[in-house]
Amino acid sequence: MKVQEENAAYDEINVTPMLDLAYVLLVVFILMTTAAVQGIQVNLPKASNTPSLAKPQTKAITVTAEGTIFLDTFPVTMEQLESTLLQYKAANPELPVVVKGDATVQYQSVVEILALLGKLDITQVGLVTQSLVK
């Protein structure tokens, strides 16, 4: 180990304490600048707990186990379904539709409904399934 004489000049500088001070100052400046920035003041709208008076736009097509087709809660035939969906499509070109089929229904019934939706150019289609509980 080398011993330093009292009158000899230092030829090394320990920069660790200086870097520690620099990091602490950097953290302080970051915290102060983020606390000083308040953002833009805006008046946010208030939400109400009253139910919305707007009608839901999504239409539900249900196929029961017997093969009966329902539009929302009304039983319809394929022809009635087509004409009714055409009217809804004319009122709302982005008409969303969900298809619910019973688990025991023939696959052909659901495919016919999906083909009808494709023919009417209804692209927002969802298939309702039951989630598996684990």
LUMLUM-6859 format. One record per residue: residue number from 0; chain; y, x, z of N, C-alpha, C in turn. Coordinates in steps of 0.05 Angstrom, whole numbers. Example, Ala and Ser with C-alpha at 12.3 -4.5 7.8 and 13.67 -1.06 7.14 Angstrom:
atom seq->0 | mol->A | ny->-114 | nx->264 | nz->156 | cay->-90 | cax->246 | caz->156 | cy->-66 | cx->264 | cz->156
atom seq->1 | mol->A | ny->-45 | nx->257 | nz->142 | cay->-21 | cax->273 | caz->143 | cy->1 | cx->258 | cz->157
This chain:
atom seq->0 | mol->A | ny->-23 | nx->17 | nz->0 | cay->0 | cax->0 | caz->0 | cy->25 | cx->18 | cz->0
atom seq->1 | mol->A | ny->43 | nx->10 | nz->-17 | cay->67 | cax->26 | caz->-20 | cy->89 | cx->16 | cz->0
atom seq->2 | mol->A | ny->101 | nx->35 | nz->14 | cay->122 | cax->29 | caz->34 | cy->149 | cx->34 | cz->22
atom seq->3 | mol->A | ny->168 | nx->15 | nz->25 | cay->195 | cax->18 | caz->14 | cy->212 | cx->34 | cz->33
atom seq->4 | mol->A | ny->226 | nx->53 | nz->21 | cay->245 | cax->69 | caz->37 | cy->270 | cx->52 | cz->42
atom seq->5 | mol->A | ny->284 | nx->57 | nz->64 | cay->307 | cax->40 | caz->71 | cy->330 | cx->43 | cz->51
atom seq->6 | mol->A | ny->335 | nx->65 | nz->39 | cay->357 | cax->69 | caz->21 | cy->350 | cx->64 | cz->-8
atom seq->7 | mol->A | ny->325 | nx->59 | nz->-14 | cay->316 | cax->56 | caz->-42 | cy->323 | cx->28 | cz->-52
atom seq->8 | mol->A | ny->329 | nx->27 | nz->-78 | cay->336 | cax->1 | caz->-90 | cy->311 | cx->-15 | cz->-96
atom seq->9 | mol->A | ny->314 | nx->-41 | nz->-95 | cay->291 | cax->-59 | caz->-101 | cy->288 | cx->-59 | cz->-132
atom seq->10 | mol->A | ny->264 | nx->-56 | nz->-141 | cay->259 | cax->-57 | caz->-170 | cy->244 | cx->-82 | cz->-177
atom seq->11 | mol->A | ny->237 | nx->-100 | nz->-158 | cay->224 | cax->-125 | caz->-163 | cy->239 | cx->-147 | cz->-149
atom seq->12 | mol->A | ny->241 | nx->-171 | nz->-162 | cay->253 | cax->-194 | caz->-150 | cy->232 | cx->-216 | cz->-148
atom seq->13 | mol->A | ny->229 | nx->-228 | nz->-125 | cay->210 | cax->-250 | caz->-121 | cy->225 | cx->-275 | cz->-130
atom seq->14 | mol->A | ny->215 | nx->-288 | nz->-152 | cay->229 | cax->-311 | caz->-163 | cy->216 | cx->-338 | cz->-153
atom seq->15 | mol->A | ny->196 | nx->-337 | nz->-138 | cay->182 | cax->-361 | caz->-129 | cy->201 | cx->-379 | cz->-113
atom seq->16 | mol->A | ny->216 | nx->-369 | nz->-93 | cay->234 | cax->-388 | caz->-79 | cy->256 | cx->-399 | cz->-97
atom seq->17 | mol->A | ny->264 | nx->-384 | nz->-117 | cay->285 | cax->-393 | caz->-136 | cy->273 | cx->-416 | cz->-153
atom seq->18 | mol->A | ny->248 | nx->-413 | nz->-162 | cay->236 | cax->-434 | caz->-178 | cy->231 | cx->-459 | cz->-162
atom seq->19 | mol->A | ny->223 | nx->-455 | nz->-137 | cay->220 | cax->-479 | caz->-119 | cy->246 | cx->-494 | cz->-117
atom seq->20 | mol->A | ny->268 | nx->-480 | nz->-113 | cay->294 | cax->-493 | caz->-111 | cy->301 | cx->-507 | cz->-138
atom seq->21 | mol->A | ny->295 | nx->-495 | nz->-160 | cay->301 | cax->-507 | caz->-186 | cy->285 | cx->-533 | cz->-190
atom seq->22 | mol->A | ny->259 | nx->-533 | nz->-182 | cay->243 | cax->-557 | caz->-185 | cy->253 | cx->-579 | cz->-167
atom seq->23 | mol->A | ny->260 | nx->-573 | nz->-142 | cay->271 | cax->-593 | caz->-124 | cy->297 | cx->-605 | cz->-135
atom seq->24 | mol->A | ny->314 | nx->-588 | nz->-146 | cay->339 | cax->-598 | caz->-158 | cy->333 | cx->-616 | cz->-182
atom seq->25 | mol->A | ny->314 | nx->-608 | nz->-198 | cay->306 | cax->-624 | caz->-222 | cy->296 | cx->-652 | cz->-213
atom seq->26 | mol->A | ny->280 | nx->-653 | nz->-193 | cay->270 | cax->-679 | caz->-183 | cy->293 | cx->-695 | cz->-172
atom seq->27 | mol->A | ny->311 | nx->-683 | nz->-158 | cay->334 | cax->-698 | caz->-147 | cy->351 | cx->-709 | cz->-169
atom seq->28 | mol->A | ny->356 | nx->-694 | nz->-190 | cay->373 | cax->-703 | caz->-212 | cy->359 | cx->-726 | cz->-227
atom seq->29 | mol->A | ny->332 | nx->-724 | nz->-231 | cay->318 | cax->-745 | caz->-244 | cy->319 | cx->-771 | cz->-228
atom seq->30 | mol->A | ny->315 | nx->-769 | nz->-202 | cay->316 | cax->-793 | caz->-186 | cy->344 | cx->-805 | cz->-185
atom seq->31 | mol->A | ny->364 | nx->-789 | nz->-184 | cay->392 | cax->-799 | caz->-183 | cy->400 | cx->-812 | cz->-210
atom seq->32 | mol->A | ny->391 | nx->-801 | nz->-232 | cay->399 | cax->-813 | caz->-258 | cy->385 | cx->-839 | cz->-263
atom seq->33 | mol->A | ny->359 | nx->-841 | nz->-255 | cay->345 | cax->-867 | caz->-259 | cy->356 | cx->-888 | cz->-240
atom seq->34 | mol->A | ny->365 | nx->-880 | nz->-216 | cay->376 | cax->-900 | caz->-197 | cy->404 | cx->-909 | cz->-207
atom seq->35 | mol->A | ny->418 | nx->-892 | nz->-221 | cay->445 | cax->-898 | caz->-230 | cy->445 | cx->-917 | cz->-254
atom seq->36 | mol->A | ny->424 | nx->-917 | nz->-270 | cay->423 | cax->-934 | caz->-294 | cy->414 | cx->-962 | cz->-285
atom seq->37 | mol->A | ny->432 | nx->-981 | nz->-288 | cay->426 | cax->-1008 | caz->-280 | cy->415 | cx->-1025 | cz->-302
atom seq->38 | mol->A | ny->421 | nx->-1019 | nz->-327 | cay->413 | cax->-1036 | caz->-349 | cy->434 | cx->-1056 | cz->-356
atom seq->39 | mol->A | ny->428 | nx->-1074 | nz->-374 | cay->447 | cax->-1094 | caz->-383 | cy->443 | cx->-1119 | cz->-366
atom seq->40 | mol->A | ny->465 | nx->-1130 | nz->-357 | cay->463 | cax->-1155 | caz->-341 | cy->460 | cx->-1179 | cz->-360
atom seq->41 | mol->A | ny->440 | nx->-1195 | nz->-355 | cay->436 | cax->-1220 | caz->-371 | cy->430 | cx->-1242 | cz->-352
atom seq->42 | mol->A | ny->437 | nx->-1266 | nz->-360 | cay->431 | cax->-1290 | caz->-345 | cy->404 | cx->-1301 | cz->-355
atom seq->43 | mol->A | ny->384 | nx->-1298 | nz->-338 | cay->357 | cax->-1306 | caz->-346 | cy->354 | cx->-1336 | cz->-343
atom seq->44 | mol->A | ny->339 | nx->-1349 | nz->-361 | cay->335 | cax->-1378 | caz->-358 | cy->318 | cx->-1385 | cz->-335
atom seq->45 | mol->A | ny->323 | nx->-1408 | nz->-324 | cay->307 | cax->-1417 | caz->-301 | cy->284 | cx->-1434 | cz->-311
atom seq->46 | mol->A | ny->260 | nx->-1430 | nz->-300 | cay->237 | cax->-1445 | caz->-308 | cy->236 | cx->-1470 | cz->-290
atom seq->47 | mol->A | ny->227 | nx->-1492 | nz->-303 | cay->225 | cax->-1517 | caz->-287 | cy->196 | cx->-1524 | cz->-283
atom seq->48 | mol->A | ny->191 | nx->-1539 | nz->-263 | cay->163 | cax->-1547 | caz->-257 | cy->157 | cx->-1574 | cz->-268
atom seq->49 | mol->A | ny->175 | nx->-1586 | nz->-284 | cay->170 | cax->-1612 | caz->-297 | cy->152 | cx->-1607 | cz->-321
atom seq->50 | mol->A | ny->135 | nx->-1626 | nz->-327 | cay->117 | cax->-1622 | caz->-350 | cy->133 | cx->-1624 | cz->-376
atom seq->51 | mol->A | ny->124 | nx->-1609 | nz->-396 | cay->137 | cax->-1609 | caz->-422 | cy->132 | cx->-1635 | cz->-436
atom seq->52 | mol->A | ny->153 | nx->-1645 | nz->-450 | cay->151 | cax->-1670 | caz->-465 | cy->140 | cx->-1665 | cz->-493
atom seq->53 | mol->A | ny->139 | nx->-1640 | nz->-501 | cay->129 | cax->-1634 | caz->-528 | cy->99 | cx->-1639 | cz->-529
atom seq->54 | mol->A | ny->90 | nx->-1651 | nz->-551 | cay->62 | cax->-1656 | caz->-555 | cy->48 | cx->-1630 | cz->-561
atom seq->55 | mol->A | ny->23 | nx->-1627 | nz->-551 | cay->8 | cax->-1603 | caz->-559 | cy->1 | cx->-1604 | cz->-589
atom seq->56 | mol->A | ny->3 | nx->-1582 | nz->-602 | cay->-1 | cax->-1581 | caz->-631 | cy->-30 | cx->-1576 | cz->-639
atom seq->57 | mol->A | ny->-46 | nx->-1564 | nz->-621 | cay->-73 | cax->-1557 | caz->-627 | cy->-90 | cx->-1582 | cz->-629
atom seq->58 | mol->A | ny->-106 | nx->-1584 | nz->-650 | cay->-124 | cax->-1607 | caz->-654 | cy->-152 | cx->-1597 | cz->-648
atom seq->59 | mol->A | ny->-168 | nx->-1614 | nz->-635 | cay->-195 | cax->-1607 | caz->-627 | cy->-214 | cx->-1625 | cz->-643
atom seq->60 | mol->A | ny->-233 | nx->-1612 | nz->-657 | cay->-254 | cax->-1626 | caz->-671 | cy->-280 | cx->-1621 | cz->-656
atom seq->61 | mol->A | ny->-293 | nx->-1643 | nz->-647 | cay->-317 | cax->-1641 | caz->-631 | cy->-341 | cx->-1653 | cz->-646
atom seq->62 | mol->A | ny->-363 | nx->-1639 | nz->-646 | cay->-388 | cax->-1650 | caz->-657 | cy->-408 | cx->-1653 | cz->-634
atom seq->63 | mol->A | ny->-416 | nx->-1678 | nz->-630 | cay->-435 | cax->-1684 | caz->-608 | cy->-463 | cx->-1677 | cz->-616
atom seq->64 | mol->A | ny->-482 | nx->-1680 | nz->-597 | cay->-510 | cax->-1674 | caz->-603 | cy->-521 | cx->-1693 | cz->-623
atom seq->65 | mol->A | ny->-510 | nx->-1718 | nz->-624 | cay->-520 | cax->-1738 | caz->-643 | cy->-508 | cx->-1734 | cz->-671
atom seq->66 | mol->A | ny->-489 | nx->-1716 | nz->-674 | cay->-476 | cax->-1711 | caz->-699 | cy->-450 | cx->-1726 | cz->-704
atom seq->67 | mol->A | ny->-441 | nx->-1741 | nz->-683 | cay->-416 | cax->-1755 | caz->-685 | cy->-393 | cx->-1736 | cz->-684
atom seq->68 | mol->A | ny->-373 | nx->-1740 | nz->-702 | cay->-350 | cax->-1722 | caz->-703 | cy->-326 | cx->-1736 | cz->-690
atom seq->69 | mol->A | ny->-312 | nx->-1722 | nz->-673 | cay->-289 | cax->-1732 | caz->-659 | cy->-265 | cx->-1714 | cz->-667
atom seq->70 | mol->A | ny->-242 | nx->-1726 | nz->-672 | cay->-217 | cax->-1712 | caz->-675 | cy->-201 | cx->-1719 | cz->-650
atom seq->71 | mol->A | ny->-196 | nx->-1699 | nz->-634 | cay->-186 | cax->-1702 | caz->-607 | cy->-206 | cx->-1720 | cz->-592
atom seq->72 | mol->A | ny->-199 | nx->-1745 | nz->-587 | cay->-218 | cax->-1763 | caz->-573 | cy->-227 | cx->-1787 | cz->-590
atom seq->73 | mol->A | ny->-220 | nx->-1787 | nz->-615 | cay->-225 | cax->-1810 | caz->-633 | cy->-248 | cx->-1803 | cz->-652
atom seq->74 | mol->A | ny->-269 | nx->-1821 | nz->-653 | cay->-290 | cax->-1815 | caz->-672 | cy->-281 | cx->-1820 | cz->-701
atom seq->75 | mol->A | ny->-289 | nx->-1801 | nz->-719 | cay->-280 | cax->-1802 | caz->-747 | cy->-304 | cx->-1795 | cz->-765
atom seq->76 | mol->A | ny->-302 | nx->-1803 | nz->-790 | cay->-320 | cax->-1794 | caz->-810 | cy->-309 | cx->-1769 | cz->-823
atom seq->77 | mol->A | ny->-324 | nx->-1756 | nz->-841 | cay->-314 | cax->-1732 | caz->-854 | cy->-290 | cx->-1739 | cz->-872
atom seq->78 | mol->A | ny->-290 | nx->-1762 | nz->-885 | cay->-268 | cax->-1770 | caz->-902 | cy->-243 | cx->-1776 | cz->-886
atom seq->79 | mol->A | ny->-247 | nx->-1790 | nz->-863 | cay->-224 | cax->-1795 | caz->-845 | cy->-213 | cx->-1769 | cz->-834
atom seq->80 | mol->A | ny->-231 | nx->-1751 | nz->-827 | cay->-223 | cax->-1725 | caz->-816 | cy->-206 | cx->-1710 | cz->-837
atom seq->81 | mol->A | ny->-215 | nx->-1710 | nz->-862 | cay->-200 | cax->-1696 | caz->-883 | cy->-172 | cx->-1708 | cz->-887
atom seq->82 | mol->A | ny->-170 | nx->-1734 | nz->-888 | cay->-144 | cax->-1747 | caz->-893 | cy->-125 | cx->-1742 | cz->-869
atom seq->83 | mol->A | ny->-137 | nx->-1745 | nz->-845 | cay->-120 | cax->-1741 | caz->-821 | cy->-110 | cx->-1712 | cz->-818
atom seq->84 | mol->A | ny->-128 | nx->-1693 | nz->-824 | cay->-120 | cax->-1665 | caz->-823 | cy->-99 | cx->-1659 | cz->-844
atom seq->85 | mol->A | ny->-101 | nx->-1672 | nz->-868 | cay->-81 | cax->-1668 | caz->-888 | cy->-53 | cx->-1677 | cz->-879
atom seq->86 | mol->A | ny->-53 | nx->-1699 | nz->-864 | cay->-27 | cax->-1709 | caz->-854 | cy->-16 | cx->-1690 | cz->-833
atom seq->87 | mol->A | ny->-33 | nx->-1680 | nz->-815 | cay->-24 | cax->-1661 | caz->-795 | cy->-15 | cx->-1635 | cz->-807
atom seq->88 | mol->A | ny->-29 | nx->-1626 | nz->-828 | cay->-23 | cax->-1602 | caz->-842 | cy->4 | cx->-1604 | cz->-856
atom seq->89 | mol->A | ny->10 | nx->-1628 | nz->-867 | cay->36 | cax->-1633 | caz->-880 | cy->59 | cx->-1631 | cz->-860
atom seq->90 | mol->A | ny->54 | nx->-1641 | nz->-835 | cay->75 | cax->-1640 | caz->-814 | cy->78 | cx->-1612 | cz->-803
atom seq->91 | mol->A | ny->55 | nx->-1597 | nz->-801 | cay->56 | cax->-1571 | caz->-789 | cy->38 | cx->-1552 | cz->-806
atom seq->92 | mol->A | ny->50 | nx->-1536 | nz->-823 | cay->33 | cax->-1519 | caz->-841 | cy->17 | cx->-1498 | cz->-825
atom seq->93 | mol->A | ny->25 | nx->-1491 | nz->-801 | cay->10 | cax->-1472 | caz->-785 | cy->-7 | cx->-1487 | cz->-764
atom seq->94 | mol->A | ny->-21 | nx->-1508 | nz->-772 | cay->-36 | cax->-1525 | caz->-754 | cy->-59 | cx->-1510 | cz->-742
atom seq->95 | mol->A | ny->-60 | nx->-1507 | nz->-715 | cay->-83 | cax->-1494 | caz->-702 | cy->-104 | cx->-1515 | cz->-696
atom seq->96 | mol->A | ny->-129 | nx->-1507 | nz->-701 | cay->-152 | cax->-1525 | caz->-697 | cy->-173 | cx->-1510 | cz->-681
atom seq->97 | mol->A | ny->-186 | nx->-1524 | nz->-662 | cay->-209 | cax->-1513 | caz->-648 | cy->-233 | cx->-1531 | cz->-654
atom seq->98 | mol->A | ny->-256 | nx->-1518 | nz->-658 | cay->-281 | cax->-1533 | caz->-664 | cy->-300 | cx->-1529 | cz->-641
atom seq->99 | mol->A | ny->-309 | nx->-1552 | nz->-630 | cay->-328 | cax->-1551 | caz->-608 | cy->-354 | cx->-1565 | cz->-618
atom seq->100 | mol->A | ny->-375 | nx->-1550 | nz->-618 | cay->-401 | cax->-1562 | caz->-626 | cy->-420 | cx->-1561 | cz->-603
atom seq->101 | mol->A | ny->-435 | nx->-1582 | nz->-600 | cay->-456 | cax->-1583 | caz->-579 | cy->-477 | cx->-1561 | cz->-585
atom seq->102 | mol->A | ny->-489 | nx->-1551 | nz->-565 | cay->-508 | cax->-1529 | caz->-568 | cy->-533 | cx->-1538 | cz->-584
atom seq->103 | mol->A | ny->-539 | nx->-1564 | nz->-583 | cay->-563 | cax->-1574 | caz->-596 | cy->-557 | cx->-1586 | cz->-624
atom seq->104 | mol->A | ny->-532 | nx->-1586 | nz->-632 | cay->-525 | cax->-1597 | caz->-658 | cy->-535 | cx->-1579 | cz->-681
atom seq->105 | mol->A | ny->-541 | nx->-1592 | nz->-704 | cay->-549 | cax->-1576 | caz->-727 | cy->-526 | cx->-1558 | cz->-736
atom seq->106 | mol->A | ny->-533 | nx->-1534 | nz->-743 | cay->-513 | cax->-1515 | caz->-752 | cy->-498 | cx->-1525 | cz->-777
atom seq->107 | mol->A | ny->-511 | nx->-1540 | nz->-793 | cay->-499 | cax->-1550 | caz->-818 | cy->-475 | cx->-1567 | cz->-813
atom seq->108 | mol->A | ny->-475 | nx->-1583 | nz->-791 | cay->-452 | cax->-1600 | caz->-785 | cy->-427 | cx->-1583 | cz->-780
atom seq->109 | mol->A | ny->-429 | nx->-1562 | nz->-765 | cay->-407 | cax->-1545 | caz->-759 | cy->-398 | cx->-1530 | cz->-784
atom seq->110 | mol->A | ny->-417 | nx->-1521 | nz->-801 | cay->-410 | cax->-1507 | caz->-825 | cy->-394 | cx->-1526 | cz->-844
atom seq->111 | mol->A | ny->-402 | nx->-1551 | nz->-845 | cay->-387 | cax->-1570 | caz->-862 | cy->-358 | cx->-1574 | cz->-853
atom seq->112 | mol->A | ny->-354 | nx->-1574 | nz->-827 | cay->-327 | cax->-1576 | caz->-816 | cy->-311 | cx->-1551 | cz->-822
atom seq->113 | mol->A | ny->-324 | nx->-1528 | nz->-819 | cay->-310 | cax->-1503 | caz->-825 | cy->-303 | cx->-1501 | cz->-855
atom seq->114 | mol->A | ny->-321 | nx->-1511 | nz->-872 | cay->-316 | cax->-1511 | caz->-901 | cy->-292 | cx->-1530 | cz->-907
atom seq->115 | mol->A | ny->-291 | nx->-1553 | nz->-894 | cay->-269 | cax->-1571 | caz->-897 | cy->-243 | cx->-1559 | cz->-889
atom seq->116 | mol->A | ny->-243 | nx->-1544 | nz->-867 | cay->-218 | cax->-1531 | caz->-857 | cy->-210 | cx->-1509 | cz->-877
atom seq->117 | mol->A | ny->-229 | nx->-1495 | nz->-889 | cay->-223 | cax->-1476 | caz->-909 | cy->-211 | cx->-1488 | cz->-934
atom seq->118 | mol->A | ny->-222 | nx->-1511 | nz->-942 | cay->-213 | cax->-1526 | caz->-966 | cy->-184 | cx->-1536 | cz->-962
atom seq->119 | mol->A | ny->-178 | nx->-1544 | nz->-937 | cay->-151 | cax->-1553 | caz->-931 | cy->-131 | cx->-1530 | cz->-925
atom seq->120 | mol->A | ny->-141 | nx->-1505 | nz->-927 | cay->-125 | cax->-1481 | caz->-922 | cy->-114 | cx->-1480 | cz->-893
atom seq->121 | mol->A | ny->-131 | nx->-1489 | nz->-875 | cay->-124 | cax->-1486 | caz->-846 | cy->-137 | cx->-1460 | cz->-837
atom seq->122 | mol->A | ny->-119 | nx->-1441 | nz->-830 | cay->-129 | cax->-1414 | caz->-824 | cy->-131 | cx->-1408 | cz->-795
atom seq->123 | mol->A | ny->-117 | nx->-1423 | nz->-778 | cay->-117 | cax->-1418 | caz->-749 | cy->-139 | cx->-1435 | cz->-737
atom seq->124 | mol->A | ny->-164 | nx->-1424 | nz->-738 | cay->-187 | cax->-1438 | caz->-728 | cy->-200 | cx->-1423 | cz->-705
atom seq->125 | mol->A | ny->-207 | nx->-1437 | nz->-685 | cay->-221 | cax->-1425 | caz->-662 | cy->-247 | cx->-1440 | cz->-657
atom seq->126 | mol->A | ny->-267 | nx->-1425 | nz->-648 | cay->-293 | cax->-1437 | caz->-641 | cy->-295 | cx->-1436 | cz->-610
atom seq->127 | mol->A | ny->-300 | nx->-1459 | nz->-598 | cay->-301 | cax->-1460 | caz->-569 | cy->-330 | cx->-1455 | cz->-560
atom seq->128 | mol->A | ny->-333 | nx->-1436 | nz->-542 | cay->-360 | cax->-1430 | caz->-530 | cy->-358 | cx->-1431 | cz->-500
atom seq->129 | mol->A | ny->-380 | nx->-1432 | nz->-488 | cay->-381 | cax->-1431 | caz->-459 | cy->-387 | cx->-1403 | cz->-450
atom seq->130 | mol->A | ny->-371 | nx->-1393 | nz->-431 | cay->-374 | cax->-1366 | caz->-422 | cy->-399 | cx->-1364 | cz->-404
atom seq->131 | mol->A | ny->-413 | nx->-1342 | nz->-406 | cay->-436 | cax->-1337 | caz->-389 | cy->-428 | cx->-1328 | cz->-362
atom seq->132 | mol->A | ny->-439 | nx->-1340 | nz->-341 | cay->-432 | cax->-1332 | caz->-314 | cy->-453 | cx->-1311 | cz->-306
atom seq->133 | mol->A | ny->-443 | nx->-1288 | nz->-296 | cay->-461 | cax->-1267 | caz->-288 | cy->-462 | cx->-1265 | cz->-258
